[in-house]
Amino acid sequence: MHVLIIGAAGMLGRKLTASLLREGLNGRAPDQLTLADVVAPPMPEGAPVETSLVTADLSAPGTAEQLVAGRPDVIFHLAAIVSGEAEADFEKGYRINVDGTRALFEAIRLTQPEGSYKPRVVFTSSLAVFGEPFPESIPDDFFLTPLTSYGAQKAIGELLLGDYSRRGFLDGIGIRLPTISIRPGKPNRAASGFFSSILREPLNGQEAVLPVSESVRHWFASPRAATGFIKRAGELDTSALGNRRSLTMPGLSATVGDQIEALRRVAGDKAVALIRRERDPVVARIIEGWPQRFETRRAEALGFKAETSFEDIIRIHIEDELSGQLPGA
C-alpha cells in the first residue's frame, strides 16, 4: 500500500505519519510512503518502509502530476492556507486552497485511462464552510454559506471532491475538522490560533493574549482526536456516504470561559493569570461568525469519536507534548 500525505510537514501531517507507521490502516502498514509539503517534511525516525520526501507547491504546474505518478492507493490532502492568511491574502488563498486542490484531482483523473486508477482521497475541510444565520445546533444536512474566503475555498474543495467521486475518478471523503486545541508548537496565522495559545503558553509558564470575549463558544477536538478522524476516513467503507461525501466531525462545544476554567482545574490560578485580555476586532469579527454546536450523528455512526471535556483535551496535551508533566512541577 502506497500512502501519500500532502501537508506532511504540518502538525497533523507529522502526527498522521507517526500513527500510520505505528498502526497502519485497517491493521495494514504502508509499504511505501510519500511525504510532501511546500517546506521540507521531516524524515520519520526509523521508518521501516520506503519513504520519499517531496518539497513542492501543490499549486505549481507539474507538482500534482509528480505526486500521483506513482499511483498512491491512499492520498491524505491536508495542505491549506489557514483562515487568517486566506482572508489577508486573497490570491494566495485561492491559489493554494482551490487551484492546488483541483490540480490534484485533475492529475488523478488523467493519470491512467478512466476507471483504472481510483485512489481513496481524504480531504480536510473546515467548519468555516458554514455561515450565519445558524440554528442552535448545526445538523448534518445544513447548507454551506461561508462568510470568509477560507470557508468559500474549503466549500469549493468539498464540491469538487463530491463531483470527482460521483464521476468515479477518485474515492473521496471530506472531513470538516473542529478547531484543533491544543495545537503544539508556535502560533500560526489561523484566526482560531488563540484557542490553543491561551492554554499552551500558560501551561509552559508564558503569557498569552486573548483577543475575544470569554463568552465566545466554539467546537473543539484534540490533535489526537483529529489524527484519529483522518485515519478513520482513510479506512472506512465509503459506500455508506452515498453522494454526500463530506462529514462534520464530532467535537466538544465550549466557551473560552470553559477553556479557562478547565485550565484552572488542571494547572491552577497561576497559569490562568498569564492570560492577558486584549481585544482584536478583526479576529473577533471572523470568530463570532463561526458556528458553535453541531449534530454529528452521521459521523458518529461511522466510528468517528472526540473528547467530551476540555480537561481531557488539556491532559492529552500534557501527556503527548509535555512528557506527562507540567514545566516546573
LINSUL-V224960 format. One record per residue. N is the residue number from 1. PHI is phi in whole degrees, 0 to 359 (* if undefined). Layout:
# LINSUL-V224960
[[N;PHI] [N;PHI]]
This chain:
# LINSUL-V224960
[[1;*] [2;258] [3;245] [4;247] [5;243] [6;261] [7;95] [8;289] [9;278] [10;284] [11;302] [12;292] [13;298] [14;293] [15;292] [16;296] [17;303] [18;298] [19;293] [20;295] [21;291] [22;277] [23;236] [24;73] [25;244] [26;52] [27;78] [28;252] [29;282] [30;294] [31;258] [32;213] [33;225] [34;243] [35;247] [36;231] [37;193] [38;286] [39;247] [40;298] [41;290] [42;285] [43;285] [44;298] [45;295] [46;58] [47;303] [48;275] [49;236] [50;294] [51;237] [52;247] [53;250] [54;234] [55;253] [56;195] [57;267] [58;302] [59;279] [60;285] [61;305] [62;91] [63;294] [64;299] [65;298] [66;298] [67;290] [68;262] [69;301] [70;278] [71;52] [72;300] [73;283] [74;229] [75;239] [76;257] [77;259] [78;255] [79;286] [80;193] [81;275] [82;284] [83;303] [84;297] [85;290] [86;295] [87;285] [88;282] [89;235] [90;305] [91;295] [92;296] [93;302] [94;290] [95;295] [96;282] [97;281] [98;250] [99;297] [100;295] [101;295] [102;293] [103;300] [104;297] [105;296] [106;293] [107;297] [108;297] [109;299] [110;264] [111;297] [112;221] [113;307] [114;310] [115;91] [116;270] [117;218] [118;218] [119;284] [120;286] [121;239] [122;257] [123;248] [124;274] [125;257] [126;210] [127;294] [128;292] [129;290] [130;260] [131;215] [132;296] [133;277] [134;253] [135;287] [136;301] [137;225] [138;283] [139;282] [140;299] [141;256] [142;293] [143;284] [144;271] [145;221] [146;297] [147;243] [148;225] [149;297] [150;301] [151;298] [152;297] [153;295] [154;291] [155;296] [156;298] [157;300] [158;297] [159;295] [160;297] [161;302] [162;297] [163;288] [164;294] [165;289] [166;301] [167;279] [168;85] [169;280] [170;205] [171;248] [172;259] [173;216] [174;255] [175;239] [176;275] [177;282] [178;297] [179;295] [180;274] [181;213] [182;254] [183;286] [184;284] [185;87] [186;268] [187;301] [188;250] [189;268] [190;293] [191;299] [192;274] [193;300] [194;293] [195;300] [196;270] [197;294] [198;290] [199;252] [200;297] [201;295] [202;300] [203;295] [204;259] [205;77] [206;242] [207;285] [208;225] [209;256] [210;255] [211;267] [212;228] [213;289] [214;292] [215;279] [216;298] [217;249] [218;209] [219;243] [220;231] [221;207] [222;280] [223;303] [224;296] [225;295] [226;297] [227;299] [228;297] [229;300] [230;296] [231;297] [232;301] [233;295] [234;282] [235;255] [236;286] [237;281] [238;284] [239;299] [240;289] [241;278] [242;61] [243;269] [244;266] [245;273] [246;245] [247;232] [248;276] [249;280] [250;300] [251;194] [252;240] [253;274] [254;210] [255;270] [256;301] [257;298] [258;298] [259;301] [260;295] [261;292] [262;296] [263;299] [264;298] [265;293] [266;273] [267;241] [268;93] [269;296] [270;300] [271;292] [272;298] [273;296] [274;277] [275;271] [276;254] [277;278] [278;208] [279;298] [280;243] [281;297] [282;291] [283;297] [284;300] [285;296] [286;292] [287;293] [288;290] [289;264] [290;264] [291;289] [292;240] [293;220] [294;223] [295;263] [296;234] [297;299] [298;297] [299;293] [300;298] [301;295] [302;265] [303;97] [304;276] [305;223] [306;224] [307;287] [308;242] [309;212] [310;286] [311;299] [312;299] [313;297] [314;295] [315;293] [316;298] [317;298] [318;298] [319;291] [320;277] [321;244] [322;240] [323;56] [324;79] [325;215] [326;289] [327;304] [328;83] [329;283]]
